[in-house]
């Protein structure tokens, strides 16, 4: 199985701009990538980072600056073996969660994200292709049906939680990988309880 982790090198995680500056977002994105790569390696697979530009990371790197859909489809078209794609912002992913995805039978195995996206998948069918625009989970189900592929879905809290918005940082501090959690703690984020709900706040330098 060829395992690919797409990674945007330039201006990652722009929706976190209200709480992290550009340099912090870049560092946080790389911390999450490191956690995802480690979880994959602990399943016994060696991942390849599919990056939009050169990146210094402890893994094989393939550079493709095309949009995500085009870059992933190029991998699918050129790889004769099964292909797994795991997004780089799955900071909650564990080896067990990733192994469950890899081990699930099916020509196409999808791990949906919150809001209708596709956070990870395994393709064992030569004709499967992706389209990451809009509600890609529904689109990918439709593609699988169209090519008469045996379809399976992995319902996983850890694989469904991609980190895009400030509110998602709560889950990273509660359940995230070591690098991701350590980065947030290092820039003084901490859990807070407000009106019975757990939120996240950032301490000032004087606190």
N, C-alpha and C positions, 0 to 999 in steps of 0.2 A: 504494500500500500504506500502510495506517494502522498505524504502529508504536507500541506501548504498552509502557511499563515500569512495572509495579506497584511501589509503594513504601509501606511501613508507617512512618508518621511517629513514632508513640509506641512506646516500649520495643522497639526493633528488636534482633534478634540476641541474645535472652536466653540462648541456649545458650553464648554466649561469656562469660557472667558470671564463670566461674572465672578468666579472665585479663584482662578489660576491665571497668571500671566503667560505669555507665549513660551518663555523658557521653561516655566513650570509644567505647562501642558506637554511640551516635548519630553521632558524628563519623566513625567507620569506615564505617558504613552509607552516609553521604552521600558519602564518598570513593569507595566502590565504585559507587554510583549515577553519580557523575561519570564514572568510567571507562567504564561501560556506555553512557552517553549519547554520549560522544565516539566510541566504536567504531561506534555506529549512525550518527552524523552523517558519519563518514568513508566510509560506503557511499553517501552521497548522500541519505539519508532524514532527515526531521526528526521525532524522537520526541516523544511526549506522555507525561508522567509521570502515572500513575493513582494518586493519593496518598490515603491515609486521612484527611488533614487538610492545611491550608495548609503549603506548604514553599517556601523560598526557593531556587530552582534555576534555572539558565539553560536553561529549556525551557518549553514549554507545560505547564500543569498542569490536570488535571481532578480535582476532589475528590469521592470517593465513599467514605463510611465503612462501607459494607457489607463483609461477609466477601469474601475474594479471589474465590471462585467466583462469587458474585452480581455483583460489580463487573465482572469480565471478561465474564461472559455478557451483561451489559447493553451492553457495547461491541460484542460480536459481533452482538447483536440489532439494534442501531441503526446499524450501519456497512454500507453497501452494497458497499464495496470489500473487497479482501483485507485481513485483519488479521494482524499479527504481534505476538506478546507475548513479551517477553524479560525475564527476572527481573533485579532490580536488584542481586543479590548474585553475579553472574557476573563476578567480579573478574579472571578470566583471559581473558575474551572479547577478541578482536581484531577489527578490521574484516574481515579475511579469513574468520574463523570465522563472523561474523554474516552476511557476504555469501553464504557457502556455504548457510546456512539460507535466506536470502531467495531465492536463485536456484534452489533445488531444486524441481523440478516435482512437482505433486501437489495434490489438493484439500485434503489435510491433511498437513502436514509437521511431524514431532515431533522435538525434540531431548531425549532422556531424560537425567535426572540419575542420579547414583549412588543406589542404594537404591530405585529405582522411581518417582521423581518425574518431573515434566515441567518442564524448565528453560526451554524456549522452544518456540514453535510458530508456524506460519503456517497460517491457515485461509482457503481460497478456496471453501468450500462454505457456503451460506447456513444450513444446518441444524446445523452443528457447534457444540456447546456443551461447556464444560469442567466437570470435577468434580475439585477439587484435594485431596480427602481420600484418604488411604491411598496405594496404588500407582497414582497417577494416570496413569502412562504406559500401563499395561495397560488402565485404564478408558478412556483416550482412544483407544486402538487399537480397543476394542470399540465406542465411539461411532462412529468412522469407518466400521467395517464395517456397523453398523446402518443408517447413512444412505447406504450404498453409495458412499462417497467413495474416490477414489484416494488411497492412503496411502503416505507415504514417511517414512523415519527417517534422521536425520542423526547419524552416530556421530562425536562430536567430543569430544576430551579437554577442550578449553577451554570448551565449552558444557555439558559434563556436570558440571563442578566448581563447585558452589555452595558458598559459604562459610558454614557453620553452626556448626562445632565448632572447639575450639582446635587440633586436629590439622590442620585445613584451612589454618591460617595458614602452614604450611610452603610450600604451593603458591603462596600469594600472594607470599611473599618470593622464591620461585624464578621464577615465571612471571607475576605479577600486573601489572595496569596501573599507570601512574605514580603516580596519586593514592593508590591502595590501598597500594602498597608503601611510598611515602613516609610515609604515616601510621604504619604499623607501625614503620618505622625511627625515626620521630620520637618514638615512645613507648618506644624502646629494645628492640624485639624484634629478635632475630638468630637465624640458623640455628646449630644445634649438631649435633655428631655424637656419638651415644651407641651403643656396641656395634655400630658399623658402620651405624647407621640415622641418617638426618637428622631432627632434631626442631627445635622452636623454643623459645627461652627468652627471658626478659625480664631485662635487666640492671638492677641496683639503681642508685640515684642515686649511690652511692659508687664504682661501677665505671667 
